[in-house]
Amino acid sequence: DALQVCRAAKQTHQANGQPPMVMMFAPSAGSMDRIKAGLAGCDAYLSRSVAEAEFYKTLAQHRLVDLDGFEKTNVGF
């Protein structure tokens, strides 16, 4: 399942010695599911219907993107 995949991914390391960032998407982001994902090592747990702004904010929090380089779109509206 996804939690086992997350645990396995966190056991690997990138060239910089850090484990990869794991972001999970779920049909609904319930509190128990968030807790289980956190315990498995998940860095971000989002609903599949996440808003574009929240998605980019999460990526920026983990230093995967620079928000200054993105322009708002009308995707999903």
ABEGO torsion letter per residue (X at the ends): XAAAAAAAAAABBBAAGBBBBBBBBBABBBAAAAAAAAAAGBABBBBAABBAAAAAAAAAAAGABBAAABBBBABGX
